[in-house]
Amino acid sequence: MMQRPHLTERQLRSVRVISTRWQRRVIFVAGGLAVGAAAVGLTQASDLAQFLFARLLEKWRYASFVVTPLGFVLSVFLTSRFFPNSQGSGIPQAIAARQLGDYEARGRLVSFRIAVGKILLTVLGLLCGASVGREGPTVQVGASVMFAIGRMSPRRQPGLILAGAAAGVAAAFNTPLAGIVFGIEEMSRAFEVRTSGLIIGTVIAAGLTSLALVGNYAYFGHTATTLGHGVDWLAVPICGVVGGLAGGLFSRLVILLAFGLPGRLGSLIKRHPLPFAFACGLGVAVCGYLSGDTIYGTGYAQVKHALESGAPLPESFGLLKLLATLLSTVSGIPGGIFSPSLAAGAGLGSNVAHFFPGTPLGAILLLGMVSYFAGVVQAPITAFVIVTEMTDNHAMVVPLMAAALIAYGSSRLVCKEGVYHALAKGFLQRARADSACATGNAP
């Protein structure tokens, strides 16, 4: 009888290393497939929710004055009672989770339970007319899915969360390049050589899942518009300054309200979150009524129609969309600001277009979108890459880059830090305080 050959210690180590590498790759790819499926499911549910709310308004124009405030109250109650840390965009939670070293602390910010709550409550927000998007929530869902899949490998959790977040953006918008750039510029603020290949693999898996389920598409359709010569290029710095300042103001107000207003008003808001949510919902309903019911939801349909038809958006659309998104964000309901910010930027661009009657409207809308979004998140590379991919317009790359850079500088005059990283600090502080209390090291 032949005896099996004995492996040397060195050979055993090599086998273990190879096994670990393949296990890691399988985890990242499997996670990408799961994130892609979750993103598609959230997309379809969100579209249905917006459709149902629009049909309700067709039946009764004033329904938003009842449904929206009560929906906000219900969402905030469910969030605080059953799904804590699922409020808002979800991107700050994913950023904070990467920086935490404790497994339990991470699990309070990204987990399967939070992913389920995030999906359900984001859809609820859209069902009651909130001005929120699904892309930020998809980032937290992606990070939560990857965290849950890789819970047996604590050392890999930061990389897994980063990959899940990048895959979430890629699958939500069908923008794989923007997903990778977002992961580098916004989530990690650095290029990680060790995990770069695995992140790309995760994004590919998520993207292929999305393509298989819904096909290839450009989020805002295909536009070939571009700037001409001479005076047309003046729109670049103007949109950059206007969008950057407006985005910076939005971020500063969100951060101020998130960390608490000083004085009696701030303490009242903290003690009574449900009445505050009701007031925010009522404010969104007022904005919706004044806008002719155009500012509810993501704003995707209005912007896509304007880009494809060349028709300007209503004069008040940009400002009212900004206000409605601000109220939705600070109310405490789960929901993102990606799409609503792009829509508000398009509205501001439409206002700027009045000063450039000979310039293609679509080009100025794109400049407004990238400028305002760059002003809000202060991630200029992500801003111009995502708008370029979402519109499949590579002729506008250079002016979009310039507008994003100008907007970034303008925004920092108003708000010193992007909204996601500023809010992430709050989650970090609370998570560390909770960990200290759990271990008995609280001051």
SVG drawing of the C-alpha trace seen along z (x, -y; Angstrom):
<svg xmlns="http://www.w3.org/2000/svg" viewBox="-59 -87 68 89">
<polyline fill="none" stroke="black" stroke-width="0.4" points="0.0,0.0 1.3,-3.4 1.7,-6.0 0.6,-9.6 3.6,-11.9 4.1,-14.1 4.2,-17.9 6.9,-19.9 6.1,-22.8 7.0,-25.2 4.6,-23.5 1.9,-23.5 2.3,-27.3 2.1,-27.8 -1.1,-25.7 -2.6,-27.8 -1.6,-31.1 -3.2,-30.0 -6.3,-28.8 -6.7,-32.1 -6.2,-34.1 -8.9,-32.2 -11.2,-32.3 -10.8,-36.1 -11.5,-36.4 -14.6,-34.2 -15.9,-36.4 -15.4,-39.6 -17.0,-38.3 -19.9,-36.7 -20.5,-39.9 -20.4,-41.9 -23.1,-39.6 -25.3,-40.1 -24.8,-43.9 -25.8,-44.0 -28.9,-42.1 -29.8,-44.3 -29.2,-47.4 -31.5,-46.3 -34.2,-45.3 -34.0,-48.7 -34.2,-50.4 -37.3,-48.7 -39.0,-49.1 -38.1,-52.8 -39.5,-53.4 -42.7,-51.7 -43.0,-53.8 -42.6,-57.0 -45.1,-55.9 -47.7,-55.1 -47.2,-58.5 -47.6,-60.3 -50.8,-58.4 -52.1,-59.4 -51.4,-63.1 -53.3,-62.7 -56.3,-61.5 -56.0,-64.2 -53.7,-67.2 -53.5,-67.9 -52.6,-64.3 -49.0,-65.3 -50.1,-67.6 -51.4,-64.5 -49.3,-61.6 -45.8,-63.2 -45.7,-64.5 -47.3,-61.3 -44.9,-59.2 -42.0,-61.1 -43.1,-60.5 -43.6,-56.8 -40.2,-56.5 -38.4,-58.2 -40.2,-56.1 -39.4,-52.9 -35.8,-54.0 -35.2,-54.8 -37.2,-51.9 -36.1,-49.0 -33.3,-50.2 -31.0,-52.6 -28.1,-54.1 -30.1,-53.6 -31.1,-57.3 -29.9,-59.6 -27.8,-58.7 -25.9,-55.8 -22.5,-56.9 -21.3,-58.5 -22.1,-55.2 -20.0,-53.3 -17.1,-55.7 -17.2,-55.6 -17.5,-51.8 -14.2,-51.5 -12.4,-53.6 -13.6,-51.6 -11.4,-48.8 -14.1,-47.0 -16.2,-44.3 -19.3,-45.1 -19.0,-48.8 -18.8,-48.2 -21.9,-46.0 -23.9,-48.8 -23.3,-50.8 -23.3,-48.2 -25.2,-44.9 -27.7,-42.7 -30.5,-44.1 -29.6,-47.7 -29.5,-46.7 -33.0,-45.4 -34.2,-48.5 -32.5,-50.8 -34.2,-49.3 -37.6,-49.2 -37.5,-52.7 -36.0,-54.3 -38.9,-52.9 -41.3,-54.2 -39.7,-57.7 -40.2,-57.7 -43.7,-56.3 -44.7,-59.4 -43.0,-61.9 -39.7,-62.6 -36.9,-64.3 -34.4,-61.5 -32.4,-59.2 -31.6,-55.5 -27.9,-55.6 -26.5,-56.6 -28.7,-53.9 -27.3,-51.4 -23.8,-52.2 -24.7,-51.4 -26.6,-48.2 -23.5,-47.2 -21.2,-47.8 -23.6,-45.9 -23.8,-42.9 -20.0,-42.7 -19.6,-43.1 -22.0,-40.2 -20.4,-37.9 -16.9,-38.6 -17.6,-38.5 -15.3,-35.6 -12.3,-37.6 -12.0,-40.7 -8.8,-41.9 -10.4,-42.2 -13.5,-44.1 -12.3,-47.6 -11.5,-46.4 -14.8,-44.6 -16.8,-47.6 -14.9,-49.8 -15.6,-47.2 -19.3,-47.0 -19.7,-50.8 -18.0,-51.1 -20.1,-48.3 -23.2,-50.0 -22.5,-53.2 -21.6,-51.2 -24.7,-49.1 -27.1,-51.9 -26.1,-54.2 -24.6,-51.6 -21.4,-53.6 -18.5,-51.1 -15.8,-53.7 -17.6,-56.2 -17.9,-53.4 -14.2,-52.8 -13.4,-56.5 -15.9,-57.0 -14.3,-54.3 -10.9,-55.9 -11.7,-59.6 -14.7,-59.6 -14.7,-56.4 -10.9,-55.8 -9.3,-59.1 -6.4,-57.0 -5.5,-54.4 -5.0,-51.0 -2.8,-48.8 -3.5,-45.6 -7.3,-45.7 -7.5,-47.5 -7.8,-44.4 -10.4,-42.9 -12.4,-46.1 -12.4,-46.1 -13.5,-42.5 -16.4,-43.3 -17.5,-46.2 -17.4,-44.0 -19.5,-41.3 -22.1,-43.9 -22.1,-45.5 -22.6,-42.2 -25.5,-41.4 -27.1,-44.7 -26.5,-44.2 -28.0,-40.7 -31.1,-41.9 -31.9,-45.3 -29.6,-45.5 -27.1,-48.2 -28.3,-51.8 -27.1,-55.4 -28.9,-56.7 -29.9,-60.1 -29.9,-58.8 -27.4,-59.6 -26.6,-63.2 -24.2,-64.6 -24.5,-68.3 -21.3,-70.3 -20.1,-73.8 -19.3,-75.9 -16.6,-78.6 -16.1,-82.0 -18.9,-83.1 -20.2,-79.6 -17.2,-78.8 -18.1,-81.6 -20.9,-79.3 -18.2,-77.0 -16.9,-79.4 -20.4,-80.8 -22.0,-77.4 -18.9,-76.4 -19.3,-79.3 -23.1,-79.2 -23.3,-75.5 -20.3,-75.3 -21.7,-78.0 -25.2,-76.5 -23.8,-73.0 -21.6,-74.3 -24.5,-76.1 -26.6,-72.9 -23.8,-70.9 -23.3,-73.5 -27.0,-73.5 -27.2,-69.7 -24.1,-69.5 -25.3,-72.2 -28.7,-70.5 -27.1,-67.0 -24.9,-68.1 -27.6,-70.2 -28.6,-73.8 -27.4,-75.9 -29.9,-77.1 -33.4,-76.2 -34.5,-75.3 -31.7,-72.7 -32.7,-71.0 -36.4,-71.0 -35.5,-69.2 -33.5,-66.6 -36.2,-66.0 -39.0,-65.8 -37.8,-64.1 -41.3,-63.0 -42.9,-66.5 -39.7,-67.8 -40.1,-65.1 -43.7,-66.1 -42.7,-69.7 -40.1,-68.7 -42.6,-66.6 -45.0,-69.4 -42.3,-71.7 -41.6,-69.2 -45.3,-69.1 -45.3,-72.9 -42.3,-72.8 -44.0,-70.2 -47.2,-72.2 -45.3,-75.4 -43.3,-73.4 -46.3,-71.9 -45.5,-68.4 -42.1,-68.3 -39.7,-68.1 -40.8,-64.8 -38.7,-61.8 -35.3,-61.5 -35.8,-64.2 -34.6,-61.7 -37.6,-62.0 -37.6,-65.8 -33.8,-66.0 -33.9,-63.3 -36.8,-64.9 -35.0,-68.3 -31.8,-66.8 -33.6,-64.8 -36.0,-67.5 -33.9,-70.6 -36.7,-72.2 -35.7,-74.3 -36.8,-73.3 -39.3,-75.5 -37.7,-78.7 -38.2,-77.6 -37.3,-74.0 -33.6,-74.2 -34.3,-76.2 -37.4,-74.2 -35.6,-70.9 -32.7,-72.1 -35.0,-73.0 -37.1,-69.8 -33.9,-67.7 -32.6,-69.7 -35.8,-69.1 -35.8,-65.4 -32.2,-64.9 -32.4,-66.6 -35.7,-65.0 -34.0,-61.8 -35.6,-59.5 -33.4,-57.1 -32.7,-58.4 -29.8,-59.6 -28.8,-62.9 -27.1,-61.8 -29.9,-62.0 -31.7,-64.9 -28.4,-66.9 -28.0,-66.3 -31.6,-67.3 -31.1,-70.5 -27.9,-71.3 -29.7,-70.8 -32.4,-73.3 -29.7,-75.9 -28.0,-75.3 -31.4,-75.9 -31.5,-79.3 -28.0,-80.2 -28.9,-79.2 -31.1,-82.3 -27.9,-84.4 -26.6,-82.2 -29.4,-82.1 -27.1,-80.9 -25.6,-78.0 -27.0,-74.5 -29.2,-74.1 -28.2,-70.5 -24.5,-71.5 -25.3,-74.1 -27.6,-71.6 -24.6,-69.2 -22.4,-72.0 -25.0,-72.8 -25.3,-69.2 -21.6,-68.5 -21.0,-71.9 -23.7,-71.5 -22.9,-67.9 -19.2,-68.7 -20.1,-71.5 -22.2,-69.2 -19.8,-66.2 -16.5,-68.1 -15.3,-65.2 -14.7,-66.8 -13.3,-63.7 -16.3,-61.6 -18.6,-64.4 -17.4,-64.8 -16.8,-61.1 -20.3,-60.1 -22.0,-62.8 -20.0,-61.8 -20.9,-58.1 -24.5,-58.8 -25.0,-60.8 -22.6,-59.0 -21.2,-62.4 -17.4,-62.4 -17.3,-65.6 -18.1,-67.5 -15.3,-66.0 -13.0,-69.0 -15.6,-71.6 -17.1,-69.3 -13.7,-68.8 -13.1,-72.6 -16.6,-73.3 -16.1,-70.6 -12.8,-72.0 -14.2,-75.6 -17.2,-74.3 -15.0,-72.5 -13.0,-75.7 -16.2,-77.7 -17.8,-75.2 -14.9,-75.3 -15.5,-79.0 -18.8,-78.2 -18.2,-74.7 -14.8,-73.5 -15.6,-69.8 -17.7,-67.6 -21.0,-66.5 -20.3,-62.8 -17.1,-63.0 -18.4,-65.6 -21.4,-63.4 -19.2,-60.4 -17.4,-62.0 -20.6,-62.1 -21.2,-58.4 -17.6,-57.7 -18.0,-59.6 -21.2,-57.8 -19.9,-54.4 -16.7,-54.9 -18.8,-56.2 -21.1,-53.2 -18.0,-50.9 -16.5,-52.6 -19.8,-52.2 -20.0,-48.5 -16.5,-47.9 -16.9,-50.0 -14.4,-52.6 -16.7,-55.5 -15.6,-58.7"/>
</svg>
